[in-house]
């Protein structure tokens, strides 16, 4: 696969040295090239205005429970929040403080004492997002899917294991 050129808007250097990737605990580390691949693909997906709409359509169709959780949701606001959250998840995957703090806040808001999101919903969320990216992304291949899964699985593990 050709080298990926990250966007300057990410606030990340072109090459992310290994020493900048701060572990968040066992299994909570993603190398910089994987994060760059994910972010480059994410930008292509988000360039399509319908990407997040397609994702939420797929996610809501995945389970009656999910649909019920989102029954009174302002989806314009939800899509804006998810757009920012996806970028912050990638920053968390690199061990950057703002991303790690974001995951901690999401974990708290999704905990049993707040939104009470069951763990199996995170699997549905991840599968819905990856499948939507696969359909949206002209360059989606096995290596890119692995990058999406690695970055997003880290976030899912942090959020779903924290209660």
JOVENSUL-V182887 format. One record per residue. N is the residue number from 0. RES is the residue in three letters. PHI is phi as a letter, one per 30 degrees, with the letter a starting at -180 (NA if undefined). Layout:
n: <N & N>
res: <RES & RES>
phi: <PHI & PHI>
//
This chain:
n: <0 & 1 & 2 & 3 & 4 & 5 & 6 & 7 & 8 & 9 & 10 & 11 & 12 & 13 & 14 & 15 & 16 & 17 & 18 & 19 & 20 & 21 & 22 & 23 & 24 & 25 & 26 & 27 & 28 & 29 & 30 & 31 & 32 & 33 & 34 & 35 & 36 & 37 & 38 & 39 & 40 & 41 & 42 & 43 & 44 & 45 & 46 & 47 & 48 & 49 & 50 & 51 & 52 & 53 & 54 & 55 & 56 & 57 & 58 & 59 & 60 & 61 & 62 & 63 & 64 & 65 & 66 & 67 & 68 & 69 & 70 & 71 & 72 & 73 & 74 & 75 & 76 & 77 & 78 & 79 & 80 & 81 & 82 & 83 & 84 & 85 & 86 & 87 & 88 & 89 & 90 & 91 & 92 & 93 & 94 & 95 & 96 & 97 & 98 & 99 & 100 & 101 & 102 & 103 & 104 & 105 & 106 & 107 & 108 & 109 & 110 & 111 & 112 & 113 & 114 & 115 & 116 & 117 & 118 & 119 & 120 & 121 & 122 & 123 & 124 & 125 & 126 & 127 & 128 & 129 & 130 & 131 & 132 & 133 & 134 & 135 & 136 & 137 & 138 & 139 & 140 & 141 & 142 & 143 & 144 & 145 & 146 & 147 & 148 & 149 & 150 & 151 & 152 & 153 & 154 & 155 & 156 & 157 & 158 & 159 & 160 & 161 & 162>
res: <UNK & UNK & UNK & UNK & UNK & UNK & UNK & UNK & UNK & UNK & UNK & UNK & UNK & UNK & UNK & UNK & UNK & UNK & UNK & UNK & UNK & UNK & UNK & UNK & UNK & UNK & UNK & UNK & UNK & UNK & UNK & UNK & UNK & UNK & UNK & UNK & UNK & UNK & UNK & UNK & UNK & UNK & UNK & UNK & UNK & UNK & UNK & UNK & UNK & UNK & UNK & UNK & UNK & UNK & UNK & UNK & UNK & UNK & UNK & UNK & UNK & UNK & UNK & UNK & UNK & UNK & UNK & UNK & UNK & UNK & UNK & UNK & UNK & UNK & UNK & UNK & UNK & UNK & UNK & UNK & UNK & UNK & UNK & UNK & UNK & UNK & UNK & UNK & UNK & UNK & UNK & UNK & UNK & UNK & UNK & UNK & UNK & UNK & UNK & UNK & UNK & UNK & UNK & UNK & UNK & UNK & UNK & UNK & UNK & UNK & UNK & UNK & UNK & UNK & UNK & UNK & UNK & UNK & UNK & UNK & UNK & UNK & UNK & UNK & UNK & UNK & UNK & UNK & UNK & UNK & UNK & UNK & UNK & UNK & UNK & UNK & UNK & UNK & UNK & UNK & UNK & UNK & UNK & UNK & UNK & UNK & UNK & UNK & UNK & UNK & UNK & UNK & UNK & UNK & UNK & UNK & UNK & UNK & UNK & UNK & UNK & UNK & UNK>
phi: <NA & d & e & c & c & d & d & d & d & d & i & c & d & e & c & c & d & e & d & d & c & c & d & c & k & e & i & c & a & b & d & d & d & d & d & d & e & e & d & d & d & e & d & d & d & d & d & c & e & d & e & d & d & d & e & d & e & d & d & d & d & d & a & d & d & d & e & d & d & c & e & c & c & d & d & d & d & d & d & d & d & d & e & d & d & d & d & d & d & d & d & d & d & c & i & d & e & d & d & d & d & d & d & d & d & d & e & d & d & c & d & d & d & c & d & h & d & d & e & d & d & d & d & d & d & d & d & d & d & d & d & d & d & e & d & c & c & d & c & d & b & d & d & d & d & d & d & e & d & d & d & d & d & e & d & d & d & d & d & d & d & c & b>
//
